[in-house]
Amino acid sequence: MNIAPEIIERSHTERGDIQLQKRENHYEIIYNGTFLMATYNGESERLLVRNALERCRRPHKVLIGGLGVGFSLEEALSDPRVAQVDVVEIEDVIIQWNRQHLARLSGYALEDPRTHVIHTDLVQWMEDAPDTYDAICLDIDNGPDWTVSESNNGLYSEKGIAALIRLLRPDGVLTFWSATASPQFVDFLKLFFAEVTVESVPQERGEPDYIYLAASPKIAH
């Protein structure tokens, strides 16, 4: 039987309504009425980072787009080669939930001294970001073909990809998380990168999640 969730907190932002709820021992985040993420299906969020770090020779500095429930951040911090992780998160309430309700589930990742949280819109921030990264791991919205927030579409555009390439260090690796398969996005990435791979992650509930990895940009930084 499907157990009704307990509403922990609701918040209204410029982009709409966001809600943290608890179902038995797990937390779920609902964004504008659409399921966004939960603590019971974190393997693909971890794989988003793991694939990038395995492909990197020296993943000293990592950028994570989208804090979520903290699993991607925890995975990055588990690699002893990583010296700094910048996390860009647009919703302040998600940052606060990670400091409070979700902290234990991510191993208190926000308290790690290597973690730097940047509270802003990633799409706007990356156009003028001053730093470069060995790995960029993006879990923004539900992926390239299913964005809950229209402003996130810019991340998957030609302008967005060009901005991400500027942020990549030589031999850097870029990964994207998606809730759906997107052959069109794979073909789009191949216009900009010599290496593009796809990995599906089976889920107990619903369709698989997908991780897209891109490396070796074809255009100059």
Contacts in CASP RR format, 6 or more apart in sequence:
PFRMAT RR
TARGET T0000
AUTHOR 0000-0000-0000
METHOD contacts of the structure
MODEL  1
MNIAPEIIERSHTERGDIQLQKRENHYEIIYNGTFLMATYNGESERLLVR
NALERCRRPHKVLIGGLGVGFSLEEALSDPRVAQVDVVEIEDVIIQWNRQ
HLARLSGYALEDPRTHVIHTDLVQWMEDAPDTYDAICLDIDNGPDWTVSE
SNNGLYSEKGIAALIRLLRPDGVLTFWSATASPQFVDFLKLFFAEVTVES
VPQERGEPDYIYLAASPKIAH
3 23 0 8 1.000
3 24 0 8 1.000
4 23 0 8 1.000
5 21 0 8 1.000
5 22 0 8 1.000
5 23 0 8 1.000
5 28 0 8 1.000
6 21 0 8 1.000
6 22 0 8 1.000
6 23 0 8 1.000
7 19 0 8 1.000
7 20 0 8 1.000
7 21 0 8 1.000
8 20 0 8 1.000
8 21 0 8 1.000
8 22 0 8 1.000
8 27 0 8 1.000
8 101 0 8 1.000
9 19 0 8 1.000
9 20 0 8 1.000
9 93 0 8 1.000
9 97 0 8 1.000
10 17 0 8 1.000
10 18 0 8 1.000
10 19 0 8 1.000
10 20 0 8 1.000
11 17 0 8 1.000
11 18 0 8 1.000
11 19 0 8 1.000
11 91 0 8 1.000
11 93 0 8 1.000
12 18 0 8 1.000
13 91 0 8 1.000
13 93 0 8 1.000
15 32 0 8 1.000
15 90 0 8 1.000
15 91 0 8 1.000
15 149 0 8 1.000
15 151 0 8 1.000
16 31 0 8 1.000
16 32 0 8 1.000
17 31 0 8 1.000
17 32 0 8 1.000
17 33 0 8 1.000
18 29 0 8 1.000
18 30 0 8 1.000
18 31 0 8 1.000
18 32 0 8 1.000
18 91 0 8 1.000
18 93 0 8 1.000
18 94 0 8 1.000
19 29 0 8 1.000
19 30 0 8 1.000
19 31 0 8 1.000
19 33 0 8 1.000
20 27 0 8 1.000
20 28 0 8 1.000
20 29 0 8 1.000
20 93 0 8 1.000
20 97 0 8 1.000
20 101 0 8 1.000
21 27 0 8 1.000
21 28 0 8 1.000
21 29 0 8 1.000
21 30 0 8 1.000
22 28 0 8 1.000
26 38 0 8 1.000
26 39 0 8 1.000
26 40 0 8 1.000
27 38 0 8 1.000
27 39 0 8 1.000
27 69 0 8 1.000
27 101 0 8 1.000
27 102 0 8 1.000
27 105 0 8 1.000
28 35 0 8 1.000
28 37 0 8 1.000
28 38 0 8 1.000
28 39 0 8 1.000
29 36 0 8 1.000
29 37 0 8 1.000
29 38 0 8 1.000
29 68 0 8 1.000
29 69 0 8 1.000
29 94 0 8 1.000
29 97 0 8 1.000
30 36 0 8 1.000
31 148 0 8 1.000
31 149 0 8 1.000
32 148 0 8 1.000
32 149 0 8 1.000
34 142 0 8 1.000
34 148 0 8 1.000
36 68 0 8 1.000
36 141 0 8 1.000
36 142 0 8 1.000
36 148 0 8 1.000
37 45 0 8 1.000
37 68 0 8 1.000
37 69 0 8 1.000
38 69 0 8 1.000
39 69 0 8 1.000
39 71 0 8 1.000
39 102 0 8 1.000
39 105 0 8 1.000
41 203 0 8 1.000
41 204 0 8 1.000
41 205 0 8 1.000
41 209 0 8 1.000
42 69 0 8 1.000
42 71 0 8 1.000
43 201 0 8 1.000
44 177 0 8 1.000
44 201 0 8 1.000
44 203 0 8 1.000
44 209 0 8 1.000
44 210 0 8 1.000
44 211 0 8 1.000
45 68 0 8 1.000
45 69 0 8 1.000
45 70 0 8 1.000
45 71 0 8 1.000
45 72 0 8 1.000
45 75 0 8 1.000
45 139 0 8 1.000
45 177 0 8 1.000
46 71 0 8 1.000
46 72 0 8 1.000
46 74 0 8 1.000
46 75 0 8 1.000
47 199 0 8 1.000
47 201 0 8 1.000
47 211 0 8 1.000
48 72 0 8 1.000
48 75 0 8 1.000
48 137 0 8 1.000
48 138 0 8 1.000
48 139 0 8 1.000
48 175 0 8 1.000
48 176 0 8 1.000
48 177 0 8 1.000
48 211 0 8 1.000
49 62 0 8 1.000
49 64 0 8 1.000
49 72 0 8 1.000
49 75 0 8 1.000
49 76 0 8 1.000
49 135 0 8 1.000
49 137 0 8 1.000
49 175 0 8 1.000
50 75 0 8 1.000
51 175 0 8 1.000
51 199 0 8 1.000
51 211 0 8 1.000
51 213 0 8 1.000
52 59 0 8 1.000
52 62 0 8 1.000
52 135 0 8 1.000
52 136 0 8 1.000
52 137 0 8 1.000
52 173 0 8 1.000
52 174 0 8 1.000
52 175 0 8 1.000
52 213 0 8 1.000
53 59 0 8 1.000
53 62 0 8 1.000
53 76 0 8 1.000
53 79 0 8 1.000
53 81 0 8 1.000
53 82 0 8 1.000
53 135 0 8 1.000
55 135 0 8 1.000
55 173 0 8 1.000
55 213 0 8 1.000
55 215 0 8 1.000
56 134 0 8 1.000
56 135 0 8 1.000
56 171 0 8 1.000
56 172 0 8 1.000
56 173 0 8 1.000
57 171 0 8 1.000
58 81 0 8 1.000
58 134 0 8 1.000
58 171 0 8 1.000
59 79 0 8 1.000
59 81 0 8 1.000
59 82 0 8 1.000
59 134 0 8 1.000
59 135 0 8 1.000
60 81 0 8 1.000
60 82 0 8 1.000
60 83 0 8 1.000
60 84 0 8 1.000
60 134 0 8 1.000
61 82 0 8 1.000
61 83 0 8 1.000
61 84 0 8 1.000
61 85 0 8 1.000
61 86 0 8 1.000
61 131 0 8 1.000
61 132 0 8 1.000
61 133 0 8 1.000
61 134 0 8 1.000
61 135 0 8 1.000
61 169 0 8 1.000
62 76 0 8 1.000
62 82 0 8 1.000
62 84 0 8 1.000
62 85 0 8 1.000
62 86 0 8 1.000
62 133 0 8 1.000
62 134 0 8 1.000
62 135 0 8 1.000
62 136 0 8 1.000
62 137 0 8 1.000
63 85 0 8 1.000
63 86 0 8 1.000
63 87 0 8 1.000
63 88 0 8 1.000
63 131 0 8 1.000
63 133 0 8 1.000
63 135 0 8 1.000
63 136 0 8 1.000
63 137 0 8 1.000
63 167 0 8 1.000
64 72 0 8 1.000
64 73 0 8 1.000
64 76 0 8 1.000
64 85 0 8 1.000
64 86 0 8 1.000
64 87 0 8 1.000
64 88 0 8 1.000
64 137 0 8 1.000
64 138 0 8 1.000
64 139 0 8 1.000
65 87 0 8 1.000
65 88 0 8 1.000
65 89 0 8 1.000
65 122 0 8 1.000
65 136 0 8 1.000
65 137 0 8 1.000
65 138 0 8 1.000
65 139 0 8 1.000
65 140 0 8 1.000
66 72 0 8 1.000
66 87 0 8 1.000
66 88 0 8 1.000
66 89 0 8 1.000
66 90 0 8 1.000
66 122 0 8 1.000
66 138 0 8 1.000
66 139 0 8 1.000
66 140 0 8 1.000
67 73 0 8 1.000
67 87 0 8 1.000
67 89 0 8 1.000
67 94 0 8 1.000
67 95 0 8 1.000
67 98 0 8 1.000
67 117 0 8 1.000
68 89 0 8 1.000
68 94 0 8 1.000
68 98 0 8 1.000
68 139 0 8 1.000
69 98 0 8 1.000
69 102 0 8 1.000
69 105 0 8 1.000
69 106 0 8 1.000
70 98 0 8 1.000
70 102 0 8 1.000
70 105 0 8 1.000
70 106 0 8 1.000
70 109 0 8 1.000
71 105 0 8 1.000
71 106 0 8 1.000
72 137 0 8 1.000
72 139 0 8 1.000
73 85 0 8 1.000
73 87 0 8 1.000
73 106 0 8 1.000
73 109 0 8 1.000
73 110 0 8 1.000
73 115 0 8 1.000
74 106 0 8 1.000
74 107 0 8 1.000
74 109 0 8 1.000
76 82 0 8 1.000
76 85 0 8 1.000
76 135 0 8 1.000
76 137 0 8 1.000
77 85 0 8 1.000
77 109 0 8 1.000
77 112 0 8 1.000
77 114 0 8 1.000
77 115 0 8 1.000
82 114 0 8 1.000
83 114 0 8 1.000
84 114 0 8 1.000
84 116 0 8 1.000
85 112 0 8 1.000
85 114 0 8 1.000
85 115 0 8 1.000
85 116 0 8 1.000
86 116 0 8 1.000
86 118 0 8 1.000
86 131 0 8 1.000
86 133 0 8 1.000
87 115 0 8 1.000
87 116 0 8 1.000
87 117 0 8 1.000
87 118 0 8 1.000
88 118 0 8 1.000
88 120 0 8 1.000
88 122 0 8 1.000
88 125 0 8 1.000
88 126 0 8 1.000
89 95 0 8 1.000
89 117 0 8 1.000
89 118 0 8 1.000
89 119 0 8 1.000
90 119 0 8 1.000
90 120 0 8 1.000
90 121 0 8 1.000
90 122 0 8 1.000
92 119 0 8 1.000
95 110 0 8 1.000
95 117 0 8 1.000
95 119 0 8 1.000
98 106 0 8 1.000
98 109 0 8 1.000
98 110 0 8 1.000
99 110 0 8 1.000
103 110 0 8 1.000
103 111 0 8 1.000
109 115 0 8 1.000
110 117 0 8 1.000
118 125 0 8 1.000
121 151 0 8 1.000
122 138 0 8 1.000
122 140 0 8 1.000
122 155 0 8 1.000
123 151 0 8 1.000
123 152 0 8 1.000
123 154 0 8 1.000
123 155 0 8 1.000
123 160 0 8 1.000
126 160 0 8 1.000
126 163 0 8 1.000
126 164 0 8 1.000
126 167 0 8 1.000
127 163 0 8 1.000
129 167 0 8 1.000
131 167 0 8 1.000
132 166 0 8 1.000
132 167 0 8 1.000
132 168 0 8 1.000
132 169 0 8 1.000
133 167 0 8 1.000
133 168 0 8 1.000
133 169 0 8 1.000
133 172 0 8 1.000
134 169 0 8 1.000
134 171 0 8 1.000
134 172 0 8 1.000
134 173 0 8 1.000
135 172 0 8 1.000
135 173 0 8 1.000
135 174 0 8 1.000
135 175 0 8 1.000
136 164 0 8 1.000
136 167 0 8 1.000
136 168 0 8 1.000
136 172 0 8 1.000
136 173 0 8 1.000
136 174 0 8 1.000
136 175 0 8 1.000
137 175 0 8 1.000
137 177 0 8 1.000
138 155 0 8 1.000
138 164 0 8 1.000
138 174 0 8 1.000
138 175 0 8 1.000
138 176 0 8 1.000
138 177 0 8 1.000
139 177 0 8 1.000
140 152 0 8 1.000
140 155 0 8 1.000
140 177 0 8 1.000
141 147 0 8 1.000
141 148 0 8 1.000
141 149 0 8 1.000
141 152 0 8 1.000
142 148 0 8 1.000
142 178 0 8 1.000
142 179 0 8 1.000
142 180 0 8 1.000
143 156 0 8 1.000
143 176 0 8 1.000
143 177 0 8 1.000
143 178 0 8 1.000
143 179 0 8 1.000
143 180 0 8 1.000
143 182 0 8 1.000
144 156 0 8 1.000
144 176 0 8 1.000
144 178 0 8 1.000
144 182 0 8 1.000
144 184 0 8 1.000
144 185 0 8 1.000
145 178 0 8 1.000
145 180 0 8 1.000
145 182 0 8 1.000
145 184 0 8 1.000
145 185 0 8 1.000
146 178 0 8 1.000
146 179 0 8 1.000
146 180 0 8 1.000
147 153 0 8 1.000
154 160 0 8 1.000
156 176 0 8 1.000
156 185 0 8 1.000
156 188 0 8 1.000
161 188 0 8 1.000
161 189 0 8 1.000
161 192 0 8 1.000
162 192 0 8 1.000
162 219 0 8 1.000
164 174 0 8 1.000
165 174 0 8 1.000
165 192 0 8 1.000
165 217 0 8 1.000
165 219 0 8 1.000
165 221 0 8 1.000
166 221 0 8 1.000
168 174 0 8 1.000
168 217 0 8 1.000
168 221 0 8 1.000
170 221 0 8 1.000
171 215 0 8 1.000
172 215 0 8 1.000
173 213 0 8 1.000
173 214 0 8 1.000
173 215 0 8 1.000
174 193 0 8 1.000
174 213 0 8 1.000
174 214 0 8 1.000
174 215 0 8 1.000
175 211 0 8 1.000
175 212 0 8 1.000
175 213 0 8 1.000
175 214 0 8 1.000
176 185 0 8 1.000
176 211 0 8 1.000
176 212 0 8 1.000
176 214 0 8 1.000
177 209 0 8 1.000
177 210 0 8 1.000
177 211 0 8 1.000
178 185 0 8 1.000
178 209 0 8 1.000
178 210 0 8 1.000
178 211 0 8 1.000
178 212 0 8 1.000
179 207 0 8 1.000
179 209 0 8 1.000
179 210 0 8 1.000
180 207 0 8 1.000
180 210 0 8 1.000
181 200 0 8 1.000
181 207 0 8 1.000
181 208 0 8 1.000
181 210 0 8 1.000
182 210 0 8 1.000
182 212 0 8 1.000
185 212 0 8 1.000
186 196 0 8 1.000
186 198 0 8 1.000
186 212 0 8 1.000
189 196 0 8 1.000
189 212 0 8 1.000
189 214 0 8 1.000
190 196 0 8 1.000
191 218 0 8 1.000
192 214 0 8 1.000
192 217 0 8 1.000
192 218 0 8 1.000
192 219 0 8 1.000
193 214 0 8 1.000
193 215 0 8 1.000
193 216 0 8 1.000
193 217 0 8 1.000
193 218 0 8 1.000
194 215 0 8 1.000
194 216 0 8 1.000
194 217 0 8 1.000
194 218 0 8 1.000
195 213 0 8 1.000
195 214 0 8 1.000
195 215 0 8 1.000
195 216 0 8 1.000
196 212 0 8 1.000
196 213 0 8 1.000
196 214 0 8 1.000
197 212 0 8 1.000
197 213 0 8 1.000
198 210 0 8 1.000
198 211 0 8 1.000
198 212 0 8 1.000
198 213 0 8 1.000
199 210 0 8 1.000
199 211 0 8 1.000
199 213 0 8 1.000
200 208 0 8 1.000
200 209 0 8 1.000
200 210 0 8 1.000
201 208 0 8 1.000
201 209 0 8 1.000
201 210 0 8 1.000
201 211 0 8 1.000
202 208 0 8 1.000
203 209 0 8 1.000
END
